[in-house]
Amino acid sequence: EGMAALDLTRKLTDGLKIQVVLLPVGPMPIHRKKEYENLISSFDSFLLSDIFPNSSISKTFPRQDREGTVRIRYVLADQAQSDWEELYVSRRNLAVLGFVDC
């Protein structure tokens, strides 16, 4: 079995984002699942200064730059596997975000 064809649907800037898998936990109606996915996906970036808000943190991570933005690409759990993730670090799943309908 050969390697999958090159994915031409991705933007060039996708390599600048970290990949996070959205994983529904437990049963939920499809329309509710889509609502949660859309809501979570609206948060597509955050500032590094939000992670390292004060100078006391800089003693722990002295070389960490607190300027800039982390951009996020969300993928659904059934789309999380890529044949290219060994080649492209940007296609590896760096986090899993589970959500529950209560």
N, C-alpha and C positions, 0 to 999 in steps of 0.2 A: 504494500500500500504506500503510495507516494505522498509527498507533502502537499498540503492544500494549496490552492491557487492564491496568488497575492491578493490581499483585500484592498481593492481600489476605492472602497466606500469611505475609508477613514481619511480625515483631514491631516495635513502635515503637522498641525499644531497639537494633535492628539498625543504625540510623543512627549509633550511638555506637561502632561497631566499624570497624576497618580490614579490608578484604577481601583475602584471600590465596588465590591459585589453587594447588590441589594438582595436580601434573603428574607422572604416572608416566613414568619414562625407561626405555625399552627394554621388551622383552616380560616379562610376569610373569603368573602365574595369577591369576584374578579373586579367589579367596579371599585370596590374599596381598596383593593390591592393597587390598582392603577392610580387612584387618588394619592395614596401614600408614596408611590414611586415618583409621581409628578411633584409632590410637595418636597420630598427629600432632594430630588434632582435640581430643584430651584436654588439650592445652596451649592453652587459650583466652585466656590473659592473661599479662602480665608487668608488673613494676613499672618505672616510669621510672627509679628509682634503680639498677636493674640496668644501664641504658644509660649513666647518668652516675653512676658509683659514688663518685667523689671530687671534691674541690673544684677540682683542676687543670683538669678539663673545663669548669668554669663560666667560665673565662677565654675559652674558645673560643665557648661558647654562653651569654653572660651573662644572657640573659633567659629561658633554658630552666628551667622549673619541674621539679624532680626529685621532686616529690610526685605521687602518683597512679598509675593503672594504665592500660595500653594493652590494650584488648580486641580479640580477633581473631575474624573470621568466615571460615571456610574454605569455598571452593566448589570443586567439581570442574572440571577443564579443560573438559568439555563443557557446563558450566552457567555458564561465566565471562562470557559476553556478555549484557548487559542492554540493552534498549531505553531504559531510564531512566537510564543512567549519565551521560549528558550533563546531565541535570537534577539528579541527586542524586550529590554527590561520594562519599558513603558506598557507592555501588554500583560505583565504579571499582576496578579491580584495582590495588592498590598494591605487590604483590609476587607473585612466582611461586616456589613451593617445589617443586623436583623431588626425587623419591625413586627409588632404584634397588634392585632385589632382587638381592643378590649371593650 
